[in-house]
Amino acid sequence: MMNDSTPKTIYLKDYTLPDFIIDSIDLHFDLDETATVVKSSMKIRRRADNKSALILAGQDLDLLSVILDGNVLAEDAYQVDDESLTITSLPTSFFLEITTRINPKENTALEGLYLSGGNFCTQCEAEGFRRITYYLDRPDVMSSFTTTLVADKERYPVLLSNGNLEASGELEGGRHWARWQDPFKKPCYLFALVAGNLSYIDDEFVTRSGRKVCLRIYVEAHNINKCDHAMRSLKRSMRWDEEVFGREYDLDIYMIVAVDDFNMGAMENKGLNVFNSKFVLADPDTATDADYLNIEGVIGHEYFHNWSGNRVTCRDWFQLSLKEGFTVFRDQEFSGDMFSHAVKRIEEVNQLRSMQFTEDAGPMAHPVRPESYVEINNFYTLTVYEKGAEVVRMIRTLVGKEGFRRGSDLYFERHDGQAVTTEDFVAAMEDANQVNLSQFKRWYSQAGTPLVKVVDEYDQKAQRYRLKFQQSCPETPGQPIKQPFHIPIVTGLLDETGQALPLQLSGEVSASAESRVLELRDAEQTFVFSSIKKRPVPSLNRHFSSPIKLEFSYTDSDLAFLMANDSDEFNRWDAGQQLALRVIRELVGQWQKTANFDLSALGESAQVFLGAYERLLHDENADKNLLAEALTLPKESYICDFIHPVDPEAIHGARWYLIQALARRFGERLETLYRKYDQGKHYSIDPDAIGKRRMRNLSLALLGTVGDKADIARGYDQFQRSDNMTDVIAALSSLSHIDCSEQQQAFDAFYQKWQQQPLVVDKWLMLQALSRLPGTVHKVIELQQHPAFNIKNPNKVRSLIGAFAQGNLVRFHQADGEGYKLLADVVATLNSLNPQVAARIVTPLIHWRRYGVERQALMQTQLQKLLAIPGLSNDLYEVVSKALV
């Protein structure tokens, strides 16, 4: 909790090496729900010749004893406060034993050691280890860990920790013990412990060097039949990392444990990954196609951390993207190889544009490598993760795939067993490829989304085509002025037939590939292409090669042309998005002038868009997953970026009206597609089957917006007949926006069937929170009292409150401010229960400046109410106070 004084800000510029080195730590846990006793035995030495006191971080600990080199210290030989234990007058090297007592049952923050479903588990990243024992809780203190667990055998038959199992045995009184030893030095944030009544499935993986690795996934017994997909995903991840990055697993065993109560998605603790159960458990009855794909991606992400995060870790928390950005890039590439690179890229960019760009433009905007923080948990952000991955992707674009592999090999080889910085990562890429990335490093230090404006000029006589680029970046907190970025923009030129032109820059002897990297380094820069016989249509920032906002004066026909002809699948999709965006923006303007929507009264954009949309609907040869993406209109959260101030009713209304117009205009074709892609009872998760379900359920969703009796009957029939969760949820989603008796019947039947399945109930909560119907605010308030909801469980909070506030633009922002009050009330309750979750779900309120004056006042009132809470947590204080500056 926050002290009476302003919380302390931590700065990157103040980093210094720790004064002490902890060579080894031996942990002994006597596990008890309310009184776990932890004995920590550490071998410590001073770094160089310093006389500093030893200050160990600790929080919510009951200190029982301190023993220095075998001698019990008197209470006046050390100082203890709410945050630390300080010992002075220490020798150069010494042996320190500290015994503490903690209460896992009361740990609702879910950091350190806590209970989930009656089982003990831990979450130590970023600073949770200090809730277990006093320690130098920072990532650059790397130690050898040995962990002994003692517990009641009947209640906790499974005892797990990091590394390899060294020994185990029985004790009197029905108790038992197990000792785990991790041969690799690690920071304490990678420590893990799990003890409970768990079942497991096991398998084996043979590494490329011939080593056999035991693989185990631990879950509660009733979930044992939902682990097969996770195990297959793990084995694919291990093989992929060997083949693509040359990384081999290094322990005798790799374990995953699924828990229901977890603040994050999963945690890469060395050899013992603790997962939110939603990213492990899957079968066709309870998991959707999206769940299957997410599980594979998260399993891969945590496994890839074994090298990009564990073997090579971050020096300090400002370097968080060193491991997270790099590992997100790795899991994105893995998912692309397993499914579809184009579809995966579209999903990634949708998230960047609709969420990370908003973060860049808000009060919590920060660089990929932040300069300061009050609470590090607030910087597990899309900027650090997803934008961090984009920075890594740009490096690969600049040095090429082979060069990137050389650089990553050098990075792992050079820094194995070390805690390093983003500069070390970039240096390895530079040294392996003999390139200079000094300017490029501004991506790590400058916040904000660059805006790149492009104009073209064609000289028919000289057969030259010019592209003039101009880059800028808006002011962000603490950074009013930005230096030019080094921006790789992959570019192609298409002739009038849609064929890609060979690209020859002025001064070059011959043409090169049909797509090339233009390196924008200056505030203004012009590239001149030779031997261009007719004016081309440029394909810019292909595959979204840089995370920028790009402006170019495409005509409507240009965008339709790119939709039909561009060889870059991402840009083909994006051209359609931009065309749809133009129509929606026109409809918003129409509403704001006339309080009416009329597609027929719009200009050329609408007609070009409708023609392009019809061609897509009749494309029999397109990849079905890509086609479904192309037929989906831009997200409301993305549209908000183009309407100033944001007008929630107009944006939602315009988009919904356009969807209804498409459903009415192309209803017959949509009904044909709906019938065509009915796969009956044959469920599989291969890309083709997923694509067909996506097309069928997209058709259902579009038709359902009309809301007539036939649409209701279609949706309710699919709900009743479907044998897989993907189709059931699609049907329930379609009905959720229609005020009819079938909707209530379906939701009631769904809950009755699945009420004992927490992850399925989360979907039930989420769909109700996302309903566009007028009574949704009151429904969400009502659901907070439902037995299905538990405010102490992060998944429940995210499914109901998070989905409503972040995903339901029109109802969260309804004019009476009730949505804002709802969110603020929940955040206030969470402040004392789980500050980390509180600070994350408050985000929709902090962007109040984007809206009109009436909404601004309502949102500010709720933020001020939160800021006035007695005992406000540091997590929430940092976010709310910055929002109100």
Summary of the structure (lengths in Angstrom):
residues: 885
radius of gyration: 28.2
end to end distance: 21.4
largest distance: 94.9
contacts: 3045
relative contact order: 0.06
helix: 46%
strand: 21%
